[in-house]
Amino acid sequence: MTTTPAQEIPRRPLALITGVGRTVGIGAGIARRLASSGWDIAFTYWTPYDLRMEWGVEQGATEAITAELTKRGAASVAIEADLTDPDAPGRVLDEAESRLGPVTALVMCHAESVDSGLLDTSLESFDRHFAVNARASWLLIRAFGLRFRSAPGTGRIIALTSDHTVGNLPYGASKGALDRITLAAARELAHLGVTANVVNPGPVDTGWMSPEAKQSLASATPAGRLGTPQDTAHLVDFLCSPQGRWINGQLLMSNGGLA
């Protein structure tokens, strides 16, 4: 009697998502959504950044996020990465590939964000913002493009941005640079069949807003509410899908109609 070999299970595509440090963050929301849509997930985090911020470190966040992704059928790997180090982007891609395979989608949610204005921003803070938000993003895109081997039309680059500048100069200025770098990839990586888009998610409540900010920003949207990580995740999920491949080289305002 002859037997038919078992049908090989197709490999799930791999998304690398940066800046997934807290369970309530946008990055974690995107990771959960893509895992549910059939992606494996590599994600980065950087504990010293959370230590510097008022919300502090969320103990057990990496393990909790990993467990959630596993429940959604995804293989996953968490990679701690200091993106002020110019060698970190290459190391992150190396580890993701060695653990889970080639990266098909690069979703950049990482950020340095410390409020300061024109007159009180220090040189150190200005340089750190550009190192993380602009330089590291360029290096991640470059490393992704140099080693991209997936089928033409399947590659995705998505970056999260912000239009906030007043009182938040280094963050806003470095995010503006991020926009230009990412949108350039839509043309310069076209021969690989990779799309590149930027998403401005608007005011998303991830635990950093004061009660006054929540009220003010919610009232500035027609729906009268703040954004959620899930709102951003649904858009990113669509952009990463085959149905989203025609959207390319765009800065998308997904902000609830914020006035």
C-alpha positions, 0 to 999 in steps of 0.5 A, spaced: 500 500 500 502 506 498 501 512 502 501 520 500 506 524 503 503 529 508 501 536 505 507 541 507 504 547 511 506 553 508 510 558 512 507 564 515 510 570 513 515 574 518 513 581 520 519 585 524 515 590 529 520 595 533 518 599 539 514 593 542 515 595 550 508 595 553 502 591 552 498 597 552 502 600 546 501 601 539 506 596 537 503 591 541 496 592 538 499 591 531 503 585 533 497 582 536 493 584 529 498 581 525 499 575 528 491 573 528 492 575 520 497 569 519 504 573 520 509 570 525 512 576 529 519 578 531 519 585 535 524 589 539 524 593 545 528 597 550 528 597 557 532 603 559 527 607 555 521 605 559 526 606 565 527 614 563 519 615 562 514 617 567 510 610 566 516 606 568 517 599 566 512 594 565 514 588 568 513 581 564 510 585 558 515 581 553 513 575 556 505 577 556 506 579 549 509 573 547 504 569 550 498 573 546 502 572 540 503 564 541 495 564 542 494 567 535 498 561 532 504 565 531 512 564 532 515 570 535 522 572 538 523 578 542 529 582 541 532 587 546 535 593 542 538 600 543 537 603 536 542 609 538 547 604 536 548 604 529 550 597 529 543 595 532 539 595 526 543 590 522 543 585 528 536 585 529 535 583 522 540 578 523 537 575 529 530 575 526 532 571 520 536 566 524 530 565 529 524 565 524 526 566 517 526 572 512 523 578 514 517 580 509 514 586 513 518 592 517 513 596 521 517 601 525 513 603 532 520 605 536 521 612 538 525 617 542 520 622 545 522 627 550 518 634 550 522 640 549 521 646 545 526 651 541 529 654 547 530 648 552 532 642 547 539 640 549 544 638 544 544 631 547 537 630 546 536 633 539 542 628 537 538 622 541 532 623 537 535 623 530 539 617 532 533 613 534 527 616 530 531 618 523 537 614 523 535 608 526 529 608 521 534 609 515 538 603 517 533 598 518 530 600 511 537 599 508 538 593 512 531 590 510 532 592 503 539 589 502 536 582 504 529 582 502 528 575 498 520 574 498 516 574 492 515 581 489 509 585 491 509 582 498 514 586 501 511 592 506 515 598 510 510 602 514 512 607 519 508 611 525 509 618 525 507 624 528 505 632 526 507 634 533 512 639 533 510 645 538 513 644 545 516 637 542 521 640 537 526 634 537 521 629 536 517 632 531 523 634 527 526 627 527 519 624 525 519 629 519 525 626 517 523 619 518 517 621 513 522 623 508 526 617 509 520 612 509 517 615 503 523 615 499 523 607 500 517 607 496 521 609 489 528 606 491 525 599 493 520 599 487 524 594 484 524 589 489 516 589 489 516 593 496 511 598 498 512 603 503 507 608 507 507 612 513 501 612 518 500 618 523 495 615 528 493 621 531 492 621 539 492 614 541 491 613 549 496 608 551 497 611 558 501 617 557 496 622 557 493 627 563 486 627 564 486 634 561 489 632 555 485 626 554 479 631 554 481 636 550 484 631 544 477 627 545 473 633 544 477 635 538 475 629 534 468 628 530 467 621 534 469 625 541 474 619 543 481 618 543 484 613 538 486 606 540 492 601 538 487 597 535 485 603 530 492 603 528 493 596 528 487 595 523 490 600 518 497 596 518 494 590 517 490 592 511 497 595 508 500 589 510 495 584 506 495 583 499 489 588 498 493 593 501 499 593 495 496 598 491 497 603 497 504 606 496 508 612 498 503 615 502 503 619 508 496 616 511 492 621 516 488 615 521 487 620 526 479 620 527 478 627 523 482 630 529 481 638 528 
